[in-house]
Amino acid sequence: MDAEETQVMARTAEFTITTSWETQVRGRVAAAVDRFRGPLTELVERDANDGDTRLLVADFFDVGLNFSKYQDLTTEFRTSGDSIDYAIVLEGELFAPIDVRRIGQELDLRNIQMSRRLAAERGAEWVFLTNGRVWRAYHLRPDGDGHTPIPIIDVDILDEEGYDRAVDGLFHMTRESVEHERLEALRRWREAVEAAPLAESLVSDEVVAAIRSRLREDSGHRGHLGEDEEIRRVLTEEVVSRGLL
């Protein structure tokens, strides 16, 4: 392991490897969440309008996610109608349109229709959507009819029980995570745990071997010829939903 890496245990008891830059960025995101929860609560209580919500969102992008309000965020795509409020531009290229809704508005896919079109036209793969409280990141997956928005991050800053999850999700939306391809890695993980690829993993040699070992331990059986084939048959015919394999 690199000297700058440390092993840490999260509150969920899951182990991960954290680099020095990641520790610093996670700390900054957590501090920003703590700092903005008060103003967010005030916006919720007075059901603030779109303009006030946009101001807070721009500040959070700057302070918490490290996208400069003056260098990385632009309003050049804003129109007079149902518009795209901001966009993240990195190295002169559109990275992600950002749709901002007022603090009390429920979010859904209808909110990102214009962003999806703009991203597709400019070759961007990401769309961010937020009302200041809830933050979502969608990846635009190419398909036969265009691009399908796949939710990759969905967190609520004011959810007391979801604090760690919010910090973790927002960490993946930071400039540093984009540069280190951590957001892209999270996207690949989300894709890997969809039903079809997960079903394929369940019948892999490694998983079948692990199941065989566990079943031998539980049953006290010393083993017999054809065990792996038997396990794989039951998995494919009785456990995994038909059509996924």
N, C-alpha and C positions, 0 to 999 in steps of 0.2 A: 504493500500500500504506500502511496505517496506520503511524504512526511507532512504535507499540509492537510492530509485527510484524517478525520477522526470518526470513530464508530459511535453512534448515538442510539438511544432507545426512545422512541416516541411514546406518548401516553397510551397508545393502542398496543404497546409491547411489540411492535413490528420494528425490526432492525433495518437500518439503511446506512449508506455511506455518505457523509456530508463533507464537502470540500470547504476550504476557508471562505471562498467567495460566497458559497451558498449560505453558510452560517451568517455572514454579514447581511446578505440580502433578506433572508428570512427574518432576521432581527429588525431590519428596516421596515419590512411589510407589517410585522406585528405591531411595531410602534405606530405606524400610520393608521392601522385599524383601531388601535386604542385612542389615538388622537382624534379620529374623525367620527367615532361613534356618538360623541356628544352632539356635534353639529348635525349629524344625520338624524338623530332622535328629534332634534328641534325641527328639522325640515318635515319629518313625518307628522309631528304634532300639529303643525300649521298647514299641512298639505301643500307644501311649497310648489311653485309653478316650474315650468320647464327651464326658464332662464336661471333661476337660483340653483336648480339641480345641476345644470351644465357647469356652473361656476365651481361647485364642489367637486364634480367629476374631474374637471380639468386639473384642479389642485391635487386630487388623489393620484391621477396619472403621473403628475410631476413629482410629488413627494414620496408616494408609496411605490409606484411601479417604475419610476426613473425614466419616464418619457418626457423630455423637456417640453414645456408649454410653448417655448419660443423656437425650438429647433425640430422636434419630432412630431408635434401635433399641428394639424392644419385645418382650417375651416373652408378651404377653397372649393370643396364639393357641396357646401351648404346651398340650398335653394330656398325659394319662397314657399314651397309646398311641404309635403311630408318628407323632410329632408334628412340627409346624413349630417350629423352635427359636427363630428370631427373625423379625422383619419390619421392614422400613424403612417408616416413616410420615413423610411430608413434608406440611407444612401441613394436618395432620389427616386426610390421605387415605392409604390403603395404596398404597405404590409397588411393593414387591416382598416376598413371603415369602422367607425364607432357610432352606434345609434344610442342616443341618450333620451330616456323618457322621464317624465316628472316622477318625483319620489313615490307618489301613491299609486302609480299606474302598474297594473299587472303586465308582465312581459310575455310575449308569445312570438311565434315565427313571422306573423304578419308585420312585426316591427322592423324586420330586416330585409324586406323585399327590395328596396332600393339599394341597400348595401350589397346584397347578393349580386344584383345586376352590375353594379360598379366594380366589385371585386372580380367578377367573371370577365368584364371588359378589359381590366387592367392586369389580369394574370395573378391577382392576389388570392391566397387560399384561406384567409381568416377573416372573420367578422366578430367584433365585440359588441355586446349589448348590455346596457345597464340602466338602472333607475337610481343609481347612487348607493342603494342598499343591496340589491341583487346584482351580481356580476356574472355574465355568461360569455364564454368563448366558443364559437362555432367553427369547425373546419368544413370547408366546402369540398365535398367528395365528388369527383367527376363520375357521371353516370351517362346512360344513353340519352337522357333528355336534358342534360346540362350539368348542374351541380346540386347535390343534396346537402343541406346544412346538418352536420352531425354535432350534437352537443358534447363538448370535451370538458368544459368547466362550468359549474353552476353552484355559486355560493352566496350566502346571505350574511353580510357583515354584522347585522344586528341579532343574529341567532346565537343566543348565549351557549347553547349546547353544541353549536357547530363552529366554535371559535377556531379550533385547531384546523378544521377542514377548510375554513375560510382563508386562513393564513397560507395553508398549503396550496390551495387553488390559485390565490392571487400571486403567490410566489412564481407559479408557472406562467403568469401573464406579464412578468417583469421584463424589462429590456434585457437584463442579464440572462434570463432563462431563454429568451428568444435567440440571443447571440450564441449561447452554449448549446442550443438545440434541445433544451429540456422540454419546451412546449411541444416540439415535434415528436420527441420520445414519448411524451404522455399521449399524444395522438395515436402513435403506433400501439401503445399499450391498450388504449380504449378499443382499437380495432381488433387487437389480438384476443380480447375477452368477449367479443361478440359470439353469438351462439355457434355459428358454423366453424370458425377456427378453434374455438374452445373444444368443440366436439371432436375435432381432429386430434387435438392434444390428448384427449382422454383415451384414445386407442393407440397412442404412440408406444414404442417399445419401452421407453423409460417409465411411463406411467403404469403400463401393464406389469412391469417388473416390480414396481413399488406396491401395487395391489396384491400381487402374488405373495410377496414377502409378508405383508400385513395379514392376509388370509391364512397363511401357514402358521403365523404366530398365534392368531386367534383360535384356530382349529386344532393345533398340535399336529397337523399333517406334515409328513416328511417330504412329500412331493411325489408327483407321478408324471409320466409322459403326456404331453398335450395340454398342460396347465394353461400356458399362455393363449393357445387357441381357444380354450374353453372360456377364459376370462374375456377375451376379445369378442367372442360370439355373443355372450350375454350383454356386454356393453353395447354392441351394435344392434342387437335385435330386441333388447328389453329395457335398456337404461337410457340410451341416447335417443332422442326423438327422431323418428324416421324422416328422411329427407335432408337431415343436416350433414350426413356423411355421403 
